[in-house]
């Protein structure tokens, strides 16, 4: 019904940048809340950033000032620009969409590895 496909992950040195993309397809209203989560080995999945259908963002404190979430509703795509990356940012990053009266949907994840 809803498919989310992440891209843009990779290996980068500490202090570098990456931009993640999440393309959504299926039958849904385009202004749903969306977000990025991450999960490192042995850890629980945690919220990184989210953006409402109206375009208002919210960030986990550890990434505030370094990451920027944005969306292009015409393309059904959400982005996560990650700057000043740190080794502790290493994780699998997952795209998320919440649809009222339907449920929560997840992408397959994309690996981000930050070396030092």
C-alpha positions in Angstrom: 0.0 0.0 0.0 2.8 2.4 1.0 6.4 1.9 0.0 9.4 4.0 1.4 12.8 3.7 -0.3 15.8 5.3 1.3 19.1 6.2 -0.5 22.2 8.3 0.1 23.9 6.4 2.8 27.6 5.5 2.7 31.0 5.8 4.4 32.3 9.2 5.4 35.0 10.6 7.6 34.2 12.5 10.8 33.3 16.1 10.0 31.9 15.1 6.6 28.4 15.3 5.1 25.8 13.1 3.6 22.2 13.7 2.3 19.7 10.9 2.7 16.6 10.7 0.5 13.3 8.8 1.1 11.0 8.4 -1.8 7.4 7.4 -1.0 5.0 5.7 -3.4 1.4 4.3 -3.0 -2.0 5.7 -2.2 -1.9 8.4 0.5 -2.4 12.0 1.1 0.9 13.8 0.5 1.0 15.9 3.7 1.5 13.1 6.2 4.0 13.5 9.1 7.3 11.9 8.2 10.6 11.3 10.0 14.0 9.7 10.2 15.0 7.1 12.8 18.3 5.3 13.3 19.4 2.1 15.0 23.0 1.2 15.9 23.9 -2.4 16.7 22.7 -3.4 20.2 20.6 -0.2 20.5 17.0 0.6 20.2 15.7 2.5 17.2 15.5 6.2 18.0 14.0 9.3 16.5 16.5 11.6 14.7 14.2 14.2 13.1 10.6 14.5 12.0 8.6 17.0 9.9 4.9 17.6 9.9 2.7 17.7 6.9 2.7 21.5 7.3 6.5 21.5 7.1 7.5 22.1 10.8 10.6 20.2 11.9 11.6 18.7 15.2 15.1 17.3 16.0 16.7 15.1 18.6 19.0 17.3 20.7 22.1 15.4 19.7 21.7 16.3 16.0 20.3 19.8 16.4 22.3 22.3 14.5 24.0 19.6 12.4 21.1 17.9 10.6 18.3 19.4 8.6 15.1 17.6 7.6 13.0 18.9 4.6 10.4 17.6 2.2 9.3 18.0 -1.4 5.6 17.2 -1.5 5.4 17.3 -5.3 8.0 14.5 -5.4 6.7 12.7 -2.3 10.2 12.8 -0.9 11.8 13.7 2.4 15.4 14.5 2.9 17.9 14.5 5.7 21.0 16.7 5.2 23.7 15.6 7.7 26.6 17.9 8.3 29.5 17.7 10.8 29.0 13.9 11.1 30.4 12.2 14.2 31.4 8.5 14.7 28.4 8.2 17.1 26.1 8.9 14.2 26.9 5.5 12.7 23.7 3.5 12.3 21.1 2.2 9.9 18.8 5.1 9.1 15.1 4.4 8.5 12.4 6.6 6.9 9.0 6.7 8.5 5.5 7.8 7.5 2.5 8.1 9.8 -0.9 8.0 8.2 -4.0 8.7 10.4 -6.4 5.8 10.6 -4.1 3.6 8.6 -0.8 3.1 10.5 2.9 3.6 10.5 5.2 2.6 7.5 8.9 2.1 7.4 11.6 1.9 4.7 14.2 -0.8 4.5 17.0 1.4 5.9 20.3 2.8 4.6 23.6 2.4 6.3 25.6 5.4 7.4 29.1 4.8 8.7 31.3 7.7 10.0 35.0 6.9 10.5 37.6 8.7 12.5 
